[in-house]
Amino acid sequence: MAFLLPGFWLLSAPAVAQDFLQCVPYARQVSGIEIYGDAVTWWDQAQDRYKRGNKPKKGAVLAFRANGPMTLGHVAVVSKILDDREILVRHANWSSPGAIEEDVRVVDVSEEGDWSQVRVWFSPNGQMGARTNPTFGFIYGRKAKLHPFTPDDSLGLSTRLASSPVSPSAMVAAPAPRAPMFARSVSPRSAPQPARRIQPATEAIARDDPFIVEYADASGAARRLGEIIADVKREARLN
């Protein structure tokens, strides 16, 4: 059976899903919150046992509602708070069957800023998932602590995926430096000489000339624009 959507592994093939690590045992071990059963039941089970709310805290469990084919819900553990709308989480069985993803981004896209709608990092594409996921909120453990996860064959097969960049800017490669249009060295016979002051109107035109601007960029900031323009004209006569 083909798996098509992230976060839907619990429901896609129940007979096979047990061969892979599920989100529930992973979240239970990492958060220390002792709740069992399907992820979609965690929010109700936490009532009168753990505090609940709509603000992220380190070590808290973000409980996802059932959504389309994901009828069993999902749980993820908050590992770091980046700002009011962005956190990092640790969870399992989201991007692919049994996959463990640690410190990946989750973004609040709700209108009220209450974390009732989120988007989750999707490792196979190396970007935020396109789907909006409804949530119940956060379940707070008695101690804001993250526990290491120890793989266990009895919990199913698992594999660790790389963490996501902390911020959107980290996902964008820096542009390559632009090569100047005019980078040729000035020959000794045409070495810069004092130049007459050009008229303001001519100077204004020169500032808009991309050739002259590029030449200025390549000539250093200490020289006056009039001197640079004189060099450009001198080069043109020599060539």
PyMOL commands that set and color helices and strands:
alter all, ss='L'
color gray80, all
select helices_A, chain A and resi 9-12+14-17+23-31+39-46+123-125+153-155+168-171+188-190+200-208+210-219+225-238
alter helices_A, ss='H'
color red, helices_A
select strands_A, chain A and resi 51-53+61-64+74-83+86-92+99-108+117-122+127-128+133-140+159-161
alter strands_A, ss='S'
color yellow, strands_A
deselect
rebuild
show_as cartoon
